[in-house]
Amino acid sequence: MNNRRYHVIVGSKSYFYKKVSNYYDDSVIPTFLDLVKEADECKQRGISFDNHADNLIIPNDNYHGITEQAHDRIGVLIEELTHDDAEIFIHNPSTVLKHFLDNLQNEEGVVVDYDPEEYYINKNESEFVQNMKNISTNIIGQKNAIKEISKSMWYLTKTKRQKPYVIMLYGNSSLGKTELVREIAKKFYDNKYYEKHLSMFKNDTYSDYFFGEKPNRRSLGYDLLERESNLIFLDELDKCPMHFFSAFYTLFDNIVFKDASYEADISGLLIILTSNYLSEKEIMNNLGLPIYYRIDKFIPFDDFSIDTIHTIVQKEILDRKEEYEGLYTAEQIYASVCSKINIKNENARTIKYKVQKVIECLLFKEIEKEFEN
């Protein structure tokens, strides 16, 4: 009779191993992949497999170590590797395994319990204003963007929204969009977030990732199950091929994301997108209406004003103080830099480059004469 007990733990790796360690010393419990390899070796040698487990750990990366054919019968394979009264710890089951477990719940003697991770968001009202003020000191020259993201974060901390909330940050590069996401992560999500640079997904070879067509490979659904927080950062949506957008329709519009291999509860997600488009009209025309209308809010990032450029130059120089301290003053560095800074069309990257170049040149003067001899 099947008296197995299945503990299904849904969440990050750290959450899974913490839960497993609450039951046993996980270092002495075999993993699913260990037993699969041992059973395969026995089969190749023509001997019977007798090392059935009383306790078994199935981390989510173990799904990648078996063939697609083995994955199709993964539930039966687990039973073949364990005793009838085994205790089994499963991390983020694939859809195939989840359906197997759902069917088992009707069997007498079998226990299947689910333990999903709860994701943190800082809802402390007394800290909110100070947190946003701290963010504004690090994101220079984007007063309107800070105000708009403040409205969104206040809304998310005051409501129990289930459907993902999607924000698009747009504008020229190196104006602070990525830095703002990281500041939001620090102040509201315990510095945890899931990040993907969509410019990396250039061709059809990445369709398996977005649509989960191969159960023994990573996919978007797999990563969403493994996330450590409810903050998702998708960078450079404008550089992602449009034929992958159908995956985003599901992601933006539902509280459960499904690809061909995984199902992930995504209720409460904050999804922040970035792009280098310069207007909402440009976003609409280039991304198309199906994506445009699934985005809840559009926040523009302004090009730097003269005052902002001046402030960022000074901040960059002071942030690098330890590089030139004892040899030059911040005022001397600024005097050399200011002639190279334009009154417009500068961004954080160009300013950083020019300050770096000036510091290098000034430091090199110490030994430059030796090269002339």
Salt bridges, closest charged atoms under 4 A:
GLU41 OE2 - ARG45 NH1 3.73
ASP54 OD1 - HIS83 NE2 3.82
GLU68 OE2 - LYS214 NZ 3.59
GLU80 OE2 - ARG73 NH2 2.53
ASP84 OD1 - ARG4 NH2 3.43
GLU87 OE2 - ARG5 NE 4.00
GLU87 OE2 - HIS7 NE2 2.73
ASP102 OD2 - LYS98 NZ 3.55
ASP113 OD2 - ARG5 NH2 3.36
ASP113 OD2 - HIS7 ND1 3.21
ASP115 OD2 - LYS19 NZ 3.42
GLU125 OE2 - LYS158 NZ 2.56
GLU148 OE2 - LYS151 NZ 3.03
GLU148 OE1 - LYS297 NZ 3.19
GLU183 OE2 - LYS186 NZ 3.70
GLU183 OE1 - LYS187 NZ 3.58
ASP190 OD2 - LYS192 NZ 3.85
GLU195 OE2 - ARG182 NH2 3.56
GLU195 OE2 - HIS197 NE2 2.82
ASP204 OD1 - HIS243 NE2 2.85
ASP208 OD2 - ARG217 NH1 2.92
ASP223 OD1 - ARG218 NH2 2.38
GLU226 OE2 - LYS13 NZ 2.54
GLU226 OE1 - ARG218 NH2 3.36
ASP235 OD2 - HIS197 ND1 3.17
GLU236 OE2 - LYS239 NZ 3.58
ASP238 OD2 - LYS239 NZ 3.37
ASP253 OD1 - LYS163 NZ 3.85
ASP253 OD2 - ARG294 NE 3.11
GLU263 OE2 - HIS99 NE2 3.75
ASP296 OD1 - ARG161 NH2 3.28
GLU316 OE2 - ARG320 NE 2.67
GLU316 OE1 - LYS352 NZ 3.44
ASP319 OD2 - LYS315 NZ 3.00
GLU323 OE1 - ARG320 NH1 3.22
GLU346 OE2 - LYS354 NZ 2.54
